[in-house]
Each structure stands twice: as structure tokens, then as C-alpha cells.
Amino acid sequence: MHGACYDPSLPSGDGDKRIPGKEAIGIARWWMNGLQWIGIPAVALIVAGCESVSIPVGAADRTPVNVEEYRIGADDRVQVTVWRNPELSVTAPVRPDGKISVPLIGDVEAGGRTPGEVAESIKKQLGVYIRDPNVAVIITELRSHEFLSRVRVTGAVRTPKSIPYRQGMTILDAVLEAGGVNDFASPNRAKLYRKLKEKVEAFEIELGDILNKGRLETNLFLRPGDVITVPERLF
């Protein structure tokens, strides 16, 4: 059994055939020579086909941002509905301390939580008095994030604006909302300023090519807090 190589393509059992050791070594050498003829690049292609392709960091700016689930803030207005218990349902503003007042249970922490988390907290506290309460929390007015979730367009545009952010919004959308560039603009020197962690990054935007040539390579998707600045021409 030692010094032989088993060929799985041959029948097993009594008809089992094994390749002698010397012949097995010869076959292995033949395969290695064959791979040399094929070339390493071909082998690399086969391996690469099994791996995931990494996306460049810059490409992330060309895809819509996934907006995280909204977290309630001070001055937002929420509606608490307790099914079949209208006397416990209430619509109330979130106080500066982040709390709302709910009948029967008193103050409930809402600031920094999602509507689902607040509903679960109220349900748990009401469970002491009501059997299996069904609670829903809906935000009726968004006030706390009004300025955090805006996009600003400044500089040589017809109407500088602060625009409420909408998912899927691009640079072109924001500039058109601001009335487009004015007669003194140098659109291909426009920049997008974005806060990333603790620093502000500036991205060069070829706005003139976007507006006049339909070249959308720099028509990036926007994020809350972005600022687009269009400078004037140098005379």
C-alpha cells in the first residue's frame, strides 16, 4: 500500500488499481509542467474568481447612504397609542430632559431612543397594570434634527439655500434647488465639504461638466450636513 497513489477514477473493490510510486511521481511532474505552460496568471484568475472583489473607498460616495433608524430628540413630538385603551394614549412633545409623560406610568425616557425602543419601554411599564398591552409610538413632528439633517448650497448660486436632506439626493439635485449657478460662477472649481469623524474633508466637484455636459462622475450622493460651495470666476 505504501509508495502508491490511488486513482479515484478507477473502479473500487476487487478491480481496485493503484498507480506505482514512480509512475505517480511522473504524473505529478507532468501536471506541474502543464501548470507552467498555462502560466501563473491563469491560476491567479481561477483563485480570484473565488474571492470577493473589494470596493474602492471613493466608490462609497457614489452610492446612496443608508440612513440609520431615527432616534428621538428633544422638541420632537410623539404620539403614543395604547390599543383599546384610548385614555392611556397621548400626543406629547419631548422635553429638554428627553422624557415624555404617559398616563398611569408617568415619565418615560424617549430622547436618544428609537420609536420601537420607547414603545417597548412603555409596554413593559404598563404591563404591571394592563394585561399584554399593545403600544405604538409614532413621531408626528421632527424638530430636534432640523438643522443636523440639512444640506447647504453656498457661493455663486442664484439662491443660496439650506435644504432638508432627503435620501438619494445628489449634488445636482441640491444645486438645482438653489436655482443653479449664477453668471459669475466658476462651477468646475466647486467643492463639497463633508465632516468625517473629527475632520472636514473637501471633495473637488466638476459642477460645470455635470450641468453642461452630463458628465456625472462627480455627482456624488449627499449626506446630512454636507456643504456645497461654488466659487466665483477669477477675472
C-alpha positions, 0 to 999 in steps of 0.5 A: 500500500505504501509508495502508491497513489490511488486513482479515484477514477478507477473502479473500487473493490476487487478491480481496485488499481493503484498507480506505482510510486514512480509512475505517480511521481511522473504524473505529478511532474507532468501536471506541474509542467502543464501548470507552467505552460498555462502560466501563473496568471491563469491560476491567479484568475481561477483563485480570484474568481473565488474571492470577493472583489473589494470596493474602492473607498471613493466608490462609497460616495457614489452610492446612496447612504443608508440612513440609520433608524431615527432616534428621538430628540428633544422638541420632537413630538410623539404620539403614543397609542395604547390599543383599546385603551384610548385614555392611556394614549397621548400626543406629547412633545419631548422635553429638554430632559428627553422624557415624555409623560404617559398616563398611569406610568408617568415619565418615560425616557424617549430622547436618544431612543428609537420609536420601537425602543420607547414603545417597548419601554412603555409596554413593559411599564404598563404591563404591571397594570394592563394585561399584554398591552399593545403600544405604538409610538409614532413621531408626528413632528421632527424638530430636534434634527432640523438643522443636523439633517440639512444640506447647504448650497453656498457661493455663486448660486442664484439662491443660496439655500439650506435644504432638508436632506432627503435620501438619494439626493445628489449634488445636482439635485441640491444645486438645482434647488438653489436655482443653479449657478449664477453668471459669475460662477466658476462651477468646475472649481466647486467643492463639497465639504463633508465632516468625517469623524473629527475632520472636514474633508473637501471633495473637488466637484466638476459642477460645470461638466455635470450641468453642461455636459452630463458628465456625472462622475462627480455627482456624488450622493449627499449626506446630512450636513454636507456643504456645497460651495461654488466659487466665483470666476477669477477675472 
